[in-house]
Amino acid sequence: MTSIAPVLLEVEPGVVSYGHDLVLEVGGFSVFPGDAAIFSGVNGSGKSSLFRAIVGLYCDFTGEIYLNKKNLTQMPVHKRIAEGIRLVPQERHIFTRLSIEQYLHLSSRGLGIGMPSRRQNSRSIIEGSNGLQIIQGRMPSGMKGYELSGGEGKIMLLSAMLRGDFQLLLLDEIFAGLDLKAVDVITSFLNHCIKDGVACLLTDHTGVAETIWSGLRRFKLGKNKTGRVPFHLDEI
């Protein structure tokens, strides 16, 4: 993606921290519509923390964050989501006693979805024709959370989070625990999103993203040789 395109996300220099615990020094970077970028680093280097900082979840960030030139820095999580950011976390956060259908209805209410999305064609790849089937009917909509395998739980979480209109996807280890068929369907969905101008930022220890997208932008979270912050983010 060239610099001629308008900037979608701009993260200004700052430090990600949890209270007094400094995690990651960010030198600042910009993301453009349709970008696909991978963030790599050792465990504990701050990849998940960076994504949380962008969506405003749990951690602190001393820099400023802009989406479509709108300053999100002081916005709470729910307002950043309303602006079009989606985070699919590495952790499996599902309600074990809810069915898939109930979970999707609950997520729709949380995201404030009342009308069909302009990305309906992309979303239908994941949701199925009636909005309740996951990954083209891989799992019955009446299945409870506790009945799902690790991979199935990730698929349900993905389907629940990627509803409504969104411009920026933060995908933390999105391919972990998925079989090849699920990887193919999710990849097809993400390709539709990228073509539609959605930016996708990923972490991926499986190596799947590297084999699928040859034009990935790459960011490295490496040891910081100077200062008090243990890790530093650079584009490579």
C-alpha positions as CSV (number, residue, x, y, z in Angstrom):
1,M,0.0,0.0,0.0
2,T,1.5,3.3,-1.0
3,S,1.5,6.5,0.9
4,I,-0.8,8.1,-1.6
5,A,-3.7,6.3,0.1
6,P,-5.3,8.1,3.1
7,V,-4.0,7.0,6.5
8,L,-6.5,4.8,8.3
9,L,-4.7,4.2,11.6
10,E,-1.9,6.4,13.0
11,V,-0.2,5.4,16.2
12,E,2.1,8.1,17.5
13,P,5.2,7.4,19.6
14,G,4.6,6.3,23.1
15,V,5.0,3.5,25.7
16,V,2.6,0.6,26.4
17,S,2.5,-0.2,30.1
18,Y,0.5,-1.8,32.9
19,G,0.7,0.7,35.7
20,H,4.4,1.1,36.6
21,D,5.3,-2.0,34.5
22,L,6.7,-0.7,31.2
23,V,6.2,-3.2,28.3
24,L,6.8,-1.8,24.8
25,E,8.3,1.4,23.3
26,V,6.4,2.3,20.1
27,G,8.2,4.6,17.7
28,G,5.0,5.4,15.8
29,F,3.6,3.9,12.6
30,S,0.7,4.3,10.2
31,V,-1.6,1.8,8.6
32,F,-3.5,2.3,5.3
33,P,-6.8,0.9,4.0
34,G,-6.3,-2.7,2.8
35,D,-3.0,-3.2,4.6
36,A,-2.1,-6.6,5.9
37,A,0.7,-6.5,8.5
38,I,2.2,-9.0,10.9
39,F,3.8,-8.3,14.2
40,S,6.4,-10.7,15.4
41,G,8.4,-11.1,18.6
42,V,9.2,-13.5,21.4
43,N,6.5,-14.3,24.0
44,G,6.1,-11.4,26.4
45,S,7.5,-8.8,24.0
46,G,4.2,-6.9,23.9
47,K,2.3,-8.0,20.8
48,S,-1.0,-8.6,22.5
49,S,-0.4,-5.5,24.6
50,L,0.0,-3.3,21.5
51,F,-3.3,-4.5,20.1
52,R,-5.0,-3.9,23.5
53,A,-3.5,-0.4,23.5
54,I,-5.0,0.3,20.1
55,V,-8.5,-0.8,21.2
56,G,-8.1,0.8,24.7
57,L,-8.3,-2.4,26.7
58,Y,-6.6,-3.0,30.0
59,C,-3.2,-1.3,29.4
60,D,-2.0,2.3,29.2
61,F,-0.4,4.1,26.3
62,T,1.4,7.4,26.5
63,G,1.1,8.1,22.7
64,E,-1.9,9.2,20.7
65,I,-4.0,7.0,18.4
66,Y,-6.0,8.3,15.4
67,L,-8.4,6.4,13.2
68,N,-9.4,8.3,10.0
69,K,-7.7,11.4,11.6
70,K,-10.1,11.1,14.6
71,N,-8.3,11.1,18.0
72,L,-9.3,7.9,19.9
73,T,-6.8,8.3,22.7
74,Q,-9.3,9.3,25.4
75,M,-12.1,7.1,24.0
76,P,-13.3,4.0,26.0
77,V,-13.3,0.6,24.4
78,H,-17.0,0.6,23.3
79,K,-16.6,3.9,21.5
80,R,-13.5,2.6,19.6
81,I,-15.4,-0.4,18.6
82,A,-18.2,1.8,17.3
83,E,-15.6,3.7,15.2
84,G,-14.8,0.4,13.5
85,I,-12.0,-1.4,15.4
86,R,-12.3,-5.1,16.2
87,L,-10.0,-7.1,18.4
88,V,-10.1,-10.9,18.2
89,P,-7.9,-11.9,21.2
90,Q,-5.7,-14.9,21.6
91,E,-7.5,-16.0,24.7
92,R,-10.7,-17.9,24.4
93,H,-13.4,-15.7,26.1
94,I,-16.7,-17.5,25.6
95,F,-19.7,-18.2,27.8
96,T,-19.7,-21.9,28.2
97,R,-23.5,-22.2,28.9
98,L,-24.7,-20.2,26.0
99,S,-25.4,-21.7,22.6
100,I,-23.8,-20.4,19.4
101,E,-27.0,-18.8,18.5
102,Q,-27.4,-17.1,21.8
103,Y,-23.7,-16.0,21.7
104,L,-24.1,-14.4,18.3
105,H,-27.3,-12.6,19.4
106,L,-25.5,-11.3,22.5
107,S,-22.5,-10.1,20.5
108,S,-24.8,-8.3,18.0
109,R,-26.5,-6.4,20.9
110,G,-23.1,-5.5,22.3
111,L,-21.9,-4.2,18.9
112,G,-25.1,-2.3,18.4
113,I,-26.0,-4.1,15.2
114,G,-29.5,-3.4,14.0
115,M,-29.2,-3.2,10.2
116,P,-27.4,-5.5,7.7
117,S,-23.8,-4.5,7.3
118,R,-22.3,-3.1,4.1
119,R,-19.8,-5.9,4.5
120,Q,-22.6,-8.6,4.4
121,N,-20.9,-10.4,1.5
122,S,-17.7,-10.8,3.4
123,R,-19.4,-11.6,6.7
124,S,-21.6,-14.3,5.1
125,I,-18.5,-16.4,4.5
126,I,-18.2,-16.8,8.2
127,E,-21.7,-16.6,9.4
128,G,-23.6,-18.6,6.8
129,S,-26.7,-17.7,5.0
130,N,-28.9,-17.2,8.1
131,G,-26.4,-15.4,10.2
132,L,-26.3,-18.2,12.7
133,Q,-24.4,-21.0,11.0
134,I,-20.6,-20.8,11.6
135,I,-18.1,-21.5,8.9
136,Q,-20.7,-22.8,6.4
137,G,-22.5,-25.0,8.9
138,R,-19.5,-26.6,10.6
139,M,-21.3,-26.4,13.9
140,P,-25.0,-26.6,14.8
141,S,-26.2,-23.3,16.2
142,G,-27.6,-25.0,19.3
143,M,-24.2,-26.2,20.5
144,K,-23.1,-24.9,23.9
145,G,-19.8,-23.2,24.5
146,Y,-18.6,-26.1,26.7
147,E,-19.2,-28.5,23.8
148,L,-16.8,-26.7,21.5
149,S,-13.2,-27.7,20.9
150,G,-10.5,-25.1,21.1
151,G,-10.5,-24.5,17.4
152,E,-14.3,-24.3,17.3
153,G,-14.3,-21.9,20.2
154,K,-11.9,-19.6,18.2
155,I,-14.2,-19.8,15.2
156,M,-17.3,-18.8,17.2
157,L,-15.4,-15.9,18.8
158,L,-14.2,-14.7,15.4
159,S,-17.7,-14.9,14.0
160,A,-19.1,-13.0,16.9
161,M,-16.6,-10.2,16.9
162,L,-16.5,-9.6,13.1
163,R,-20.0,-8.5,12.8
164,G,-21.3,-5.0,11.7
165,D,-19.1,-2.5,10.0
166,F,-15.4,-2.4,10.7
167,Q,-12.3,-0.8,9.2
168,L,-9.5,-2.3,11.3
169,L,-9.0,-5.9,12.5
170,L,-6.6,-6.8,15.2
171,L,-6.1,-10.6,15.0
172,D,-4.1,-12.1,17.8
173,E,-2.9,-15.6,16.9
174,I,-6.0,-16.0,14.7
175,F,-4.9,-19.3,13.1
176,A,-3.8,-21.0,16.3
177,G,-5.7,-24.2,17.0
178,L,-7.6,-24.3,13.6
179,D,-7.7,-27.1,11.1
180,L,-6.9,-26.6,7.5
181,K,-10.5,-26.2,6.3
182,A,-11.1,-23.5,8.9
183,V,-7.9,-21.7,8.0
184,D,-9.0,-21.7,4.3
185,V,-12.4,-20.2,5.1
186,I,-11.0,-17.6,7.4
187,T,-8.3,-16.7,4.9
188,S,-10.9,-16.3,2.2
189,F,-12.9,-14.0,4.5
190,L,-9.8,-11.9,5.3
191,N,-9.0,-11.6,1.6
192,H,-12.5,-10.2,1.0
193,C,-12.0,-7.7,3.9
194,I,-8.6,-6.6,2.6
195,K,-10.0,-6.1,-0.9
196,D,-12.8,-4.1,0.6
197,G,-10.3,-1.8,2.3
198,V,-10.2,-3.2,5.8
199,A,-6.7,-3.2,7.4
200,C,-5.7,-6.5,9.1
201,L,-3.0,-6.5,11.7
202,L,-2.0,-10.0,12.9
203,T,0.2,-11.9,15.2
204,D,0.9,-15.5,14.1
205,H,3.2,-18.1,15.5
206,T,1.9,-20.8,13.1
207,G,3.5,-19.3,10.0
208,V,0.2,-19.5,8.1
209,A,0.0,-15.7,7.4
210,E,3.6,-15.7,6.0
211,T,2.7,-18.4,3.5
212,I,-0.7,-16.8,2.4
213,W,0.3,-13.1,2.0
214,S,3.5,-12.4,0.2
215,G,3.1,-8.7,0.5
216,L,2.8,-8.5,4.3
217,R,4.2,-5.5,6.0
218,R,6.4,-6.7,8.9
219,F,6.9,-5.3,12.3
220,K,9.4,-6.6,14.8
221,L,9.2,-6.3,18.6
222,G,12.8,-6.7,19.7
223,K,14.9,-6.2,22.7
224,N,15.4,-2.5,23.5
225,K,19.1,-1.8,23.9
226,T,18.6,1.6,25.5
227,G,16.2,3.0,28.1
228,R,14.0,1.4,30.7
229,V,11.4,-0.2,28.4
230,P,12.3,-3.8,27.7
231,F,11.1,-4.0,24.1
232,H,10.9,-1.7,21.0
233,L,8.7,-1.9,17.9
234,D,10.2,-1.4,14.5
235,E,9.0,-2.0,10.9
236,I,11.4,-4.2,9.0
